Amino acid sequence: MSRLGFLGPQGTFTEIAAKTYARRIDEYIPYGDIKALINAVSRGEVDKVIVPIENSIQGGVTLTLDLLVEHDVKIISEVIIPVKHSLLTRKTVELDKIKHVMSISQALAQCRSFLEDNLVDYQVHFTNSTVEGAEKLHDLDDSWAVIGNSEAAKHYNLEILRKGIQDNEENWTRFVVLSQEEVSATANDKTSIICSLGQDHPGALYDILHEFAIRGINLTRIESRPAKKLLGDYIFFIDFEGHYQEKMLEDALDLVNYKASWYKLLGSYPKSMVIDDYSVS
């Protein structure tokens, strides 16, 4: 039986990404936080988990990045979905009747223009998740609304008063699927590694990146995180096109491993499935 863990509860964007990635999973298992998810796949409680790793507006998900350093798991796929927010209510009401709006701080910030342009004398209320607000809404009167997604509306039997209320239409979140097992190469792969520099000197990062540049290997992402040791000591997350078993990449990675003080291969996997429509229920 195949089991896939996701960041719960039901109705989250991570559940949407999970069901977009794999519709034939026998069991989808919600977990309360990213650390619990990665611990679960590391211990073999589930076969795979899916976690957010990057947002086009807010950047990298730092907890996911830090946990990838600590745990021996492989990236086996990625899914990119648009962040589409909706205004959800218990029943259909006029917008000027809405006086209270609940959601997580990021969602409220991402929909600020819509709220200011369409609501009058309203108050915002922060929740731990968009789903928490959806759950609470049934116990409140018709002056309350929540910012969530269309799947949450289905799960909690809510009305979608307005769709697509986010201020920025180009808001995407990238999720990665983690497992203890690798996947086979395809003709359209991407590879992720983590490394830290050797002894600090001028051009230390260049020495690493040079190995990709001289071979024409296209880097798709590079991000740094503190190594949590000395100030100025960083770990670099690097994504690039191709599979690590290809001869050209294998040569580059051998030299990166030699030049770096620490190196970890996170895996090679099929390039992103970019999803525009995520009606998955």
Residue pairs with C-beta under 8 A, 6 or more apart in sequence:
1 26
1 27
2 22
2 24
2 25
2 26
2 27
2 47
2 48
3 25
3 26
3 27
3 28
3 29
3 45
3 46
3 47
3 48
4 18
4 21
4 22
4 25
4 27
4 28
4 29
4 46
4 47
4 48
4 49
4 50
5 28
5 29
5 30
5 31
5 37
5 40
5 41
5 45
5 46
5 48
5 49
5 50
6 12
6 14
6 15
6 17
6 18
6 28
6 29
6 30
6 31
6 37
6 49
6 50
7 14
7 15
7 30
7 31
7 33
7 34
7 37
7 50
7 51
7 52
8 14
8 15
8 30
8 31
8 32
8 131
9 30
9 129
9 131
10 30
10 131
10 152
10 155
11 130
11 131
11 134
11 148
11 149
11 151
11 152
11 154
11 155
11 156
12 129
12 130
12 131
12 152
13 52
13 81
13 83
13 149
13 173
14 50
14 51
14 52
14 175
15 28
15 30
15 151
16 81
16 149
16 151
16 278
16 280
17 50
17 52
17 79
17 81
17 173
17 175
17 278
18 25
18 28
18 50
19 28
19 280
19 281
20 79
20 81
20 273
20 275
20 278
20 280
21 50
21 77
21 79
21 175
21 177
21 273
22 48
23 280
29 40
29 46
31 37
31 40
31 49
34 51
34 52
34 61
34 63
34 64
34 67
35 63
35 67
37 49
37 51
38 49
38 51
38 64
38 67
38 68
38 71
38 73
38 178
39 71
40 46
40 49
41 47
41 48
41 49
41 73
41 178
41 179
41 180
42 71
42 72
42 73
42 180
44 180
47 179
48 76
48 177
48 178
48 179
49 177
49 178
49 179
50 79
50 175
50 176
50 177
50 178
51 61
51 64
51 175
51 176
51 178
52 61
52 64
52 173
52 174
52 175
53 60
53 61
53 64
53 65
53 78
53 174
53 175
53 176
54 60
54 61
54 173
54 174
54 221
55 61
55 83
55 171
55 172
55 173
55 174
56 170
56 171
56 172
56 173
57 110
57 168
57 171
58 106
59 223
60 223
60 225
60 237
62 225
64 176
65 223
65 225
65 237
66 225
68 194
68 237
68 266
69 194
69 225
69 235
69 264
72 180
73 178
73 179
73 180
74 178
74 179
74 180
74 181
74 182
74 266
74 267
75 176
75 177
75 178
75 192
75 266
75 267
75 269
76 177
76 178
76 179
76 181
76 182
76 183
76 267
76 269
77 176
77 177
77 183
77 269
77 270
77 273
78 174
78 175
78 176
78 177
78 190
78 269
78 270
78 271
78 272
78 273
79 174
79 175
79 177
79 272
79 273
79 275
80 172
80 173
80 174
80 175
80 272
80 273
80 274
80 275
81 172
81 173
81 175
81 274
81 275
81 278
82 171
82 172
82 275
82 276
82 278
83 110
83 166
83 171
83 172
83 173
84 149
84 150
84 163
84 164
84 166
85 107
85 110
85 111
85 147
85 148
85 149
85 164
85 165
85 166
86 147
86 148
86 149
86 150
86 153
86 160
86 161
86 162
86 163
86 164
86 165
87 98
87 101
87 111
87 114
87 145
87 146
87 147
87 160
87 161
87 162
87 165
88 134
88 137
88 145
88 146
88 147
88 148
88 152
88 153
88 158
88 159
88 160
88 161
89 98
89 137
89 142
89 144
89 145
89 146
89 158
89 159
89 161
90 137
90 138
90 140
90 142
90 144
90 158
90 159
91 142
91 159
92 159
92 161
93 142
93 161
95 118
95 119
95 161
95 162
96 119
96 120
97 142
97 143
98 119
98 122
98 143
98 144
98 145
98 161
99 119
99 121
99 122
99 123
99 143
99 144
100 122
100 123
100 124
100 125
100 140
100 143
100 144
100 145
101 108
101 115
101 119
101 122
101 123
101 124
101 125
101 144
101 145
101 146
101 147
102 124
102 125
102 126
102 127
102 133
102 136
102 137
102 144
102 145
102 146
102 147
103 111
103 124
103 126
103 127
103 130
103 133
103 146
103 147
103 148
104 126
104 127
104 128
104 129
104 130
105 126
107 130
107 147
107 148
108 115
108 124
108 126
108 147
110 166
110 167
110 168
110 171
111 147
111 165
111 166
111 167
112 167
113 167
114 162
114 165
114 166
114 167
115 122
115 124
115 165
118 162
125 133
127 133
127 136
127 146
130 146
130 147
130 148
130 149
130 152
131 148
131 152
131 155
131 156
133 146
133 147
133 148
134 146
134 148
134 152
134 153
134 155
134 156
134 158
135 156
136 146
137 144
137 145
137 146
137 156
137 158
138 156
145 161
146 158
147 165
148 158
150 160
150 163
150 279
151 278
151 279
151 280
151 281
152 158
153 159
153 160
154 281
155 281
172 274
174 272
176 269
177 269
182 267
182 268
183 267
183 268
183 269
183 270
185 243
185 245
185 268
186 243
186 270
188 270
188 271
189 241
189 242
189 243
189 268
189 269
189 270
189 271
190 220
190 239
190 240
190 241
190 242
190 268
190 269
190 270
190 271
190 272
191 239
191 240
191 241
191 242
191 243
191 244
191 249
191 265
191 266
191 267
191 268
191 269
192 237
192 238
192 239
192 265
192 266
192 267
192 269
193 237
193 238
193 253
193 256
193 263
193 264
193 265
193 266
194 235
194 236
194 237
194 238
194 262
194 263
194 264
194 266
195 208
195 235
195 236
195 238
195 256
195 257
195 260
195 262
195 263
195 264
196 227
196 233
196 234
196 235
196 236
196 260
196 261
196 262
197 204
197 205
197 208
197 234
197 236
197 260
197 261
198 204
198 259
198 260
198 261
199 261
200 232
205 236
207 259
208 236
208 256
208 259
208 260
209 219
209 222
211 252
211 255
211 256
211 259
212 219
212 240
212 252
215 248
215 249
215 251
215 252
217 240
217 241
217 242
217 248
217 249
217 252
218 240
218 241
219 238
219 239
219 240
220 239
220 240
220 241
221 237
221 238
221 239
222 236
222 237
222 238
222 239
223 236
223 237
224 234
224 235
224 236
224 237
225 234
225 235
225 237
226 233
226 234
226 235
227 233
227 234
227 235
235 262
240 249
241 271
242 248
242 249
242 268
243 249
243 268
244 250
244 253
244 265
244 267
244 268
245 268
253 265
256 263
257 263
